[in-house]
Amino acid sequence: MEGGSLNSVIYSRNVIEFVTVAGEYCNFLEKIKNTGTRDFLEKIQKLLPLLYLKVSLVPKLEPEFDEEPEKFVSELDYNMIQQKIAGLLGEHDDYQEVFDAGMQFSESALTASISEDLTDIYQDLKDFVSLYQIGNETAMESGLWECRNNFSEFWGQKLVNCLRAIHQLVFSDIDFDEQQTIRFKSKEEEETEGPEWLNRKFRNEEE
């Protein structure tokens, strides 16, 4: 692809708008520590359809590069994001999957995870956005192609699947704040109690 044509694509309005929304999605998941469960669900409910729309408007590219795009999300990064989301959702993280190709070989419904779906999407988007932040146009093109291709073959289906589960939770009458408080109290009690051998040691010293 010639330089002028390449620039016209990677800096086109549709692509820049996709980069912007992808960046907003990543930033949101990275900063959910003090977010309430319902606030999280209502925000992500709005981000996912917008993300789907913006990536769908990205033009298809013909790959003209030899090396795979650089990756930036480590296993530790992935696990931290996934665990934060799972901690917010608690028992509501899992949902029954009905659009998995493996269903045809299963006699029962398959269980999927909202936190895993959202983090899988995050991983692809974060790698892509990071390439745009570097500013190397060849890397930007390869990252754009890979992200658009992975949307088509992988995380696009995850997005619409978990959006069904999120929609159901958003319009439920579940008191997420109360459940979140109970989970945090239980966690604090576990941390305070400590292992049994340590508790016995403290009791003996007090006596």
C-alpha positions in Angstrom: 0.0 0.0 0.0 1.4 3.4 -1.0 2.1 6.0 1.7 -0.6 8.4 0.7 -3.3 5.7 0.6 -2.1 4.3 3.9 -2.3 7.7 5.6 -5.8 8.2 4.2 -6.9 5.0 6.0 -5.2 5.1 9.3 -6.0 8.8 9.9 -9.5 8.6 8.4 -12.4 9.8 10.4 -13.9 6.4 11.0 -10.6 4.9 12.2 -9.8 7.9 14.5 -13.3 7.7 16.0 -12.8 3.9 16.6 -9.4 4.6 18.3 -11.1 7.2 20.5 -13.9 4.9 21.7 -11.4 2.0 22.1 -9.3 4.2 24.3 -12.3 5.2 26.3 -13.2 1.6 26.8 -9.7 0.6 28.0 -9.4 3.6 30.3 -12.8 2.8 31.9 -11.8 -0.8 32.7 -8.5 0.3 34.1 -10.1 2.7 36.5 -13.1 0.8 38.0 -11.7 0.3 41.5 -14.1 2.7 43.1 -17.0 2.1 40.7 -20.3 0.7 42.0 -21.7 -2.4 40.2 -24.7 -0.7 38.8 -22.7 2.3 37.6 -20.3 0.0 36.0 -23.0 -2.0 34.2 -24.8 1.1 32.9 -21.6 2.6 31.6 -20.4 -0.6 29.9 -24.0 -1.1 28.5 -23.5 2.2 26.6 -19.9 1.7 25.6 -20.3 -1.8 24.0 -22.9 -0.8 21.3 -20.8 2.3 20.5 -17.7 0.2 20.2 -19.5 -2.3 17.9 -20.7 0.5 15.7 -17.3 2.2 15.4 -15.3 -0.9 14.6 -17.9 -1.9 12.0 -17.3 1.3 10.2 -13.5 0.7 9.9 -12.6 -0.2 6.3 -11.2 -3.7 5.6 -7.5 -3.7 4.8 -5.4 -6.1 2.9 -2.4 -7.1 5.1 1.0 -6.1 3.6 3.3 -6.8 6.4 5.6 -9.7 7.5 5.6 -9.5 11.3 2.7 -9.6 13.8 1.9 -6.4 15.6 3.7 -5.9 19.0 1.7 -6.9 22.1 1.5 -4.8 25.2 -1.0 -6.5 27.5 0.7 -9.0 29.8 -0.9 -12.0 31.6 -0.7 -10.0 34.8 -2.5 -7.0 33.2 -5.2 -9.3 31.9 -5.7 -11.0 35.2 -5.9 -7.7 37.1 -8.6 -6.3 34.8 -10.6 -9.6 34.8 -10.5 -10.0 38.6 -11.6 -6.4 39.1 -14.7 -6.9 36.9 -15.4 -10.3 38.4 -15.2 -8.8 41.9 -17.7 -6.1 41.0 -20.2 -8.6 39.5 -19.8 -11.4 42.0 -22.4 -14.1 41.4 -23.7 -12.3 38.4 -20.5 -12.7 36.4 -21.5 -16.0 34.8 -24.3 -16.3 32.2 -25.6 -19.1 30.0 -24.2 -19.0 26.5 -26.3 -20.0 23.5 -24.3 -18.8 20.5 -21.2 -20.9 21.1 -20.2 -23.3 18.3 -19.5 -26.0 20.9 -23.2 -26.0 21.8 -23.9 -28.5 19.0 -21.8 -31.1 20.8 -23.1 -30.3 24.3 -26.3 -31.7 26.0 -26.4 -28.8 28.4 -26.0 -25.0 28.2 -22.5 -23.6 28.3 -21.5 -21.1 30.9 -19.6 -17.9 29.9 -18.2 -15.0 31.9 -18.9 -11.3 31.5 -15.6 -10.4 33.0 -13.6 -12.7 30.7 -15.5 -11.5 27.6 -14.9 -7.8 28.5 -11.2 -8.5 29.3 -10.7 -10.4 26.0 -12.1 -7.3 24.2 -9.8 -5.1 26.4 -6.7 -7.1 25.5 -7.2 -6.6 21.7 -8.2 -3.0 22.0 -5.3 -2.1 24.4 -2.7 -3.6 22.1 -4.3 -1.7 19.2 -4.5 1.6 20.9 -0.9 1.3 22.2 0.3 1.0 18.6 -1.5 4.2 17.7 0.1 5.9 20.7 3.6 5.0 19.4 2.8 6.6 16.0 4.7 4.2 13.6 2.4 4.2 10.6 3.3 0.7 9.5 2.6 -0.7 13.0 -0.6 1.3 13.1 -1.8 -0.3 9.8 -0.9 -3.8 11.0 -2.6 -3.2 14.4 -5.7 -1.8 12.7 -5.9 -4.8 10.4 -5.4 -7.3 13.2 -7.9 -5.6 15.5 -10.6 -5.4 12.7 -9.9 -9.1 11.8 -10.1 -10.3 15.4 -13.4 -8.4 15.8 -14.8 -10.3 12.9 -13.6 -13.7 14.0 -13.3 -13.5 17.8 -14.4 -10.7 20.1 -17.3 -9.3 18.1 -19.4 -12.3 19.0 -18.2 -12.0 22.6 -19.3 -8.4 22.7 -22.9 -9.1 21.6 -23.1 -12.2 23.8 -22.2 -10.5 27.0 -24.2 -7.5 26.1 -27.3 -9.7 26.4 -26.4 -10.6 29.9 -25.5 -7.0 30.8 -28.8 -5.8 29.4 -30.7 -8.3 31.7 -28.7 -7.1 34.7 -29.2 -3.4 34.0 -33.0 -3.8 33.8 -33.3 -6.1 36.8 -34.3 -5.0 40.3 -31.2 -6.4 41.9 -29.7 -4.3 44.7 -26.1 -4.5 43.5 -24.9 -1.9 46.1 -26.1 -4.1 49.0 -24.6 -7.2 47.5 -21.3 -5.4 46.9 -21.2 -4.3 50.5 -21.8 -7.8 51.8 -19.0 -9.1 49.6 -16.6 -6.5 50.8 -17.5 -7.1 54.4 -17.0 -10.9 54.0 -13.6 -10.2 52.4 -12.5 -7.9 55.2 -13.6 -10.5 57.8 -11.5 -13.2 56.0 -8.5 -11.0 56.0 -9.0 -10.0 59.6 -9.5 -13.6 60.8 -6.3 -14.8 59.1 -5.2 -18.5 59.2 -6.3 -20.6 62.1 -2.8 -21.1 63.5 -2.3 -17.4 63.6 -5.6 -16.9 65.5 -4.6 -19.5 68.1 -1.2 -17.7 68.6 -2.9 -14.4 69.3 -5.4 -16.0 71.7 -2.6 -17.7 73.6 -0.7 -14.4 73.9 -3.8 -12.6 75.2 -4.2 -15.3 77.9 
